[in-house]
Amino acid sequence: MVRDRKPPRSRARLLAVSVATLTIGGTALAELPGSTAGKPMGHDVSSYQRNVDWQGAKKKGARFVYVKATESHTYRNPYFGRQYEGARNAGLLRGAYHFALPNRSSGTAQAAHFVGNGGGWRADDWTLPPALDVEHNPYDKKKKCYGLSKTEMVGWIKAFSNEVNRRTGRRPVIYTTTGWWNDCTGGSRAFGANHPLWLARYNASAGALPAGWTYWTFWQHDDSGTFPGDQNLFNGSMTGLRKFANAEG
């Protein structure tokens, strides 16, 4: 996921997505993996992208975006408002995400901070459900699970989800990698039934999913490309994406 300072990626790419190009409406785009052709394309951004050319992204094919709102229980993206509303004004579906730091404060506290600073939701045809970004600790590589036990991590995520659900009526989308999830939650199957999966895997296929999920809803397949920030796909049609935004499917 894009953080506010663009660090070198610690996750190695096992196989790069093809860089061959095709033309849609006169715009050259990176070729998508064959099984995902035709699915709505999108991206995610943070304050690192600052002032995004939203109309330009839409012309190139973007249909949705997730914008970083918060991190831990104190940080707020200073560009969030203009990014979030700019995406909506350009005609993109948009949602907010929270970068979790489970060693800093409780899941309940971070969820309250998130929802109070952009992580809300309403069924208005344009707002995607809130998302929780939980992955390797970017600030201490020796503690990739933030110093929490597997049981403690599962409890932290449950607390975050319960508070978001209490405040918004939606369970959060969970952004993670298969390796982190299986390592740091012990392969918990407690979330797959009612938390959409946003899978991070920079490869030509989505590959093995984290324990508990049988399909991905969003797939972050590259950290650079046609659109500002990371490149994503929705696992369905544009109609399906709008239904998903409105909690209708």
C-alpha positions as CSV (number, residue, x, y, z in Angstrom):
1,M,0.0,0.0,0.0
2,V,1.2,3.5,-0.6
3,R,2.3,5.2,2.6
4,D,3.0,8.9,3.0
5,R,6.7,8.5,2.3
6,K,7.5,6.2,-0.6
7,P,9.8,3.5,0.8
8,P,11.6,0.7,-1.1
9,R,9.3,-2.2,-1.4
10,S,10.2,-5.1,1.0
11,R,7.9,-7.5,-0.8
12,A,9.8,-9.1,-3.7
13,R,8.0,-9.6,-7.0
14,L,8.0,-13.3,-8.0
15,L,7.0,-12.5,-11.6
16,A,6.4,-9.0,-13.0
17,V,3.1,-8.2,-14.6
18,S,3.5,-7.9,-18.4
19,V,4.5,-4.5,-19.6
20,A,3.2,-5.0,-23.1
21,T,0.7,-2.4,-24.1
22,L,-2.7,-2.2,-25.7
23,T,-4.8,0.8,-26.7
24,I,-8.2,1.8,-25.3
25,G,-9.6,5.0,-26.5
26,G,-6.2,6.0,-27.8
27,T,-4.6,5.6,-24.4
28,A,-1.7,3.1,-23.9
29,L,-2.2,0.9,-20.9
30,A,-0.1,-1.8,-19.3
31,E,-1.5,-5.2,-20.3
32,L,-3.5,-6.9,-17.6
33,P,-3.3,-10.6,-16.7
34,G,-5.6,-12.4,-19.1
35,S,-8.1,-13.7,-16.5
36,T,-8.7,-10.1,-15.3
37,A,-9.3,-8.4,-18.6
38,G,-12.5,-6.3,-18.5
39,K,-12.6,-5.9,-14.8
40,P,-12.8,-2.3,-13.4
41,M,-9.4,-0.8,-12.9
42,G,-8.5,1.5,-10.0
43,H,-5.7,2.7,-7.8
44,D,-4.9,3.8,-4.2
45,V,-3.1,7.0,-3.1
46,S,-1.8,8.7,0.0
47,S,-0.3,12.1,0.7
48,Y,2.7,11.0,-1.3
49,Q,0.7,11.7,-4.5
50,R,-0.5,15.1,-3.2
51,N,-2.5,16.8,-6.0
52,V,-3.7,14.0,-8.2
53,D,-4.9,14.6,-11.8
54,W,-8.2,12.8,-11.3
55,Q,-9.7,13.6,-14.7
56,G,-6.5,12.3,-16.3
57,A,-6.7,9.1,-14.3
58,K,-10.4,8.6,-15.3
59,K,-9.5,9.2,-19.0
60,K,-6.9,6.5,-18.8
61,G,-9.4,4.0,-17.4
62,A,-9.6,4.4,-13.6
63,R,-13.0,3.7,-12.2
64,F,-12.3,3.7,-8.4
65,V,-9.8,4.7,-5.9
66,Y,-9.0,4.2,-2.2
67,V,-7.5,7.2,-0.4
68,K,-5.4,7.0,2.8
69,A,-7.2,8.8,5.5
70,T,-5.3,7.9,8.7
71,E,-2.6,5.9,10.4
72,S,-2.4,4.7,14.0
73,H,-4.6,6.9,16.3
74,T,-3.1,10.4,15.6
75,Y,-2.0,10.8,12.0
76,R,-4.3,12.3,9.3
77,N,-3.5,12.6,5.6
78,P,-3.3,16.4,5.0
79,Y,-4.4,15.9,1.4
80,F,-7.3,13.6,2.2
81,G,-10.1,16.0,1.7
82,R,-9.0,17.3,-1.7
83,Q,-8.1,13.8,-2.9
84,Y,-11.3,12.2,-1.7
85,E,-13.6,14.9,-3.1
86,G,-11.4,15.3,-6.2
87,A,-12.0,11.7,-7.1
88,R,-15.7,12.0,-6.6
89,N,-15.9,15.2,-8.7
90,A,-14.1,13.3,-11.5
91,G,-16.7,10.5,-11.4
92,L,-14.7,7.8,-9.6
93,L,-16.0,5.7,-6.8
94,R,-13.9,6.3,-3.8
95,G,-13.3,4.9,-0.3
96,A,-10.9,5.6,2.6
97,Y,-8.3,3.3,4.1
98,H,-6.5,3.2,7.5
99,F,-2.9,2.1,7.9
100,A,-2.8,0.0,11.0
101,L,-0.1,0.2,13.6
102,P,-1.4,-2.4,16.1
103,N,1.5,-1.8,18.6
104,R,0.6,1.9,19.1
105,S,-3.0,1.6,20.4
106,S,-6.1,-0.6,20.4
107,G,-8.1,-1.6,17.4
108,T,-11.1,0.3,18.9
109,A,-9.1,3.5,19.3
110,Q,-7.7,3.4,15.8
111,A,-11.1,2.6,14.2
112,A,-12.6,5.6,16.0
113,H,-9.8,7.9,14.8
114,F,-10.3,6.5,11.2
115,V,-14.1,6.9,11.0
116,G,-13.9,10.3,12.6
117,N,-11.4,11.5,10.0
118,G,-12.7,10.3,6.7
119,G,-13.4,6.6,7.1
120,G,-17.2,6.9,7.1
121,W,-19.6,5.2,4.7
122,R,-23.0,5.8,3.2
123,A,-25.0,4.2,0.4
124,D,-24.8,7.0,-2.2
125,D,-23.6,5.1,-5.3
126,W,-20.1,6.6,-4.8
127,T,-18.6,5.5,-1.5
128,L,-16.7,2.3,-1.1
129,P,-16.7,0.6,2.3
130,P,-13.9,1.5,4.7
131,A,-10.7,-0.5,4.4
132,L,-8.1,-1.6,6.9
133,D,-4.5,-1.9,5.6
134,V,-2.7,-4.5,7.8
135,E,0.7,-5.7,6.7
136,H,4.4,-5.9,7.6
137,N,5.6,-3.4,10.1
138,P,7.3,-0.6,8.0
139,Y,9.0,0.9,11.0
140,D,10.7,-2.2,12.5
141,K,11.5,-5.0,10.2
142,K,12.4,-7.2,13.2
143,K,8.9,-7.0,14.4
144,K,6.8,-7.6,11.2
145,C,3.9,-8.6,13.4
146,Y,4.3,-5.5,15.6
147,G,5.3,-7.6,18.6
148,L,1.8,-9.0,19.0
149,S,1.1,-12.7,19.3
150,K,-1.2,-14.4,16.7
151,T,-4.1,-14.4,19.2
152,E,-3.5,-10.7,20.0
153,M,-3.4,-9.8,16.4
154,V,-6.7,-11.5,15.6
155,G,-8.2,-9.7,18.6
156,W,-6.9,-6.4,17.5
157,I,-8.4,-6.8,14.0
158,K,-11.7,-7.9,15.4
159,A,-11.8,-4.9,17.7
160,F,-11.1,-2.6,14.8
161,S,-13.8,-4.3,12.6
162,N,-16.4,-4.2,15.4
163,E,-15.9,-0.5,16.0
164,V,-16.0,0.4,12.3
165,N,-19.1,-1.7,11.9
166,R,-20.7,0.0,14.9
167,R,-20.0,3.4,13.6
168,T,-20.7,2.9,9.8
169,G,-22.8,-0.2,9.4
170,R,-20.1,-1.9,7.2
171,R,-17.4,-4.4,8.0
172,P,-14.1,-3.1,6.6
173,V,-12.4,-4.5,3.6
174,I,-9.1,-6.1,4.7
175,Y,-6.0,-5.3,2.7
176,T,-3.1,-7.7,3.3
177,T,-0.7,-10.2,1.9
178,T,-1.0,-14.0,2.1
179,G,2.3,-14.3,3.8
180,W,1.7,-11.7,6.4
181,W,-1.8,-13.0,7.2
182,N,-0.7,-16.5,7.7
183,D,2.3,-15.6,9.7
184,C,0.8,-12.9,11.9
185,T,-2.7,-14.2,12.5
186,G,-1.8,-17.9,12.3
187,G,-3.9,-18.3,9.3
188,S,-7.1,-17.1,11.0
189,R,-10.3,-18.0,9.2
190,A,-12.4,-15.7,11.4
191,F,-12.8,-12.9,8.8
192,G,-13.2,-14.4,5.3
193,A,-17.0,-14.8,5.6
194,N,-17.9,-11.2,6.1
195,H,-14.8,-9.1,5.3
196,P,-14.0,-8.5,1.6
197,L,-10.4,-9.2,0.8
198,W,-8.1,-6.7,-0.8
199,L,-5.1,-8.8,-1.8
200,A,-1.6,-7.4,-2.4
201,R,0.4,-9.5,-4.7
202,Y,2.7,-8.2,-7.5
203,N,2.5,-11.1,-9.8
204,A,0.8,-12.2,-13.0
205,S,-1.9,-14.0,-11.0
206,A,-3.5,-13.5,-7.6
207,G,-2.1,-16.8,-6.4
208,A,-2.8,-18.4,-3.1
209,L,-5.2,-16.4,-0.9
210,P,-4.9,-15.8,2.9
211,A,-6.6,-18.5,5.0
212,G,-10.3,-17.9,5.3
213,W,-11.0,-16.4,1.9
214,T,-12.1,-18.2,-1.2
215,Y,-11.9,-15.2,-3.6
216,W,-10.5,-11.6,-3.7
217,T,-12.7,-8.5,-4.1
218,F,-9.8,-6.2,-4.9
219,W,-6.3,-7.1,-6.1
220,Q,-3.4,-4.7,-5.9
221,H,-1.2,-6.1,-8.7
222,D,1.5,-3.5,-9.1
223,D,2.9,-0.5,-7.2
224,S,3.3,1.7,-10.3
225,G,1.7,1.9,-13.7
226,T,-1.0,3.9,-15.5
227,F,-2.6,5.6,-12.5
228,P,-1.0,7.5,-9.6
229,G,-0.1,5.2,-6.7
230,D,-0.7,1.5,-6.6
231,Q,-2.7,-0.4,-9.4
232,N,-5.8,-2.3,-8.5
233,L,-8.6,-4.4,-10.0
234,F,-12.2,-5.1,-8.8
235,N,-13.3,-8.7,-9.1
236,G,-16.5,-8.1,-11.0
237,S,-18.2,-5.7,-13.4
238,M,-18.8,-2.0,-13.0
239,T,-22.4,-2.8,-12.1
240,G,-21.1,-5.1,-9.4
241,L,-18.8,-2.5,-8.1
242,R,-21.6,-0.1,-7.6
243,K,-23.7,-2.8,-5.9
244,F,-20.7,-3.6,-3.6
245,A,-20.4,0.1,-2.8
246,N,-24.0,0.2,-1.7
247,A,-23.9,-3.0,0.3
248,E,-26.2,-4.7,-2.2
249,G,-23.8,-7.5,-3.2
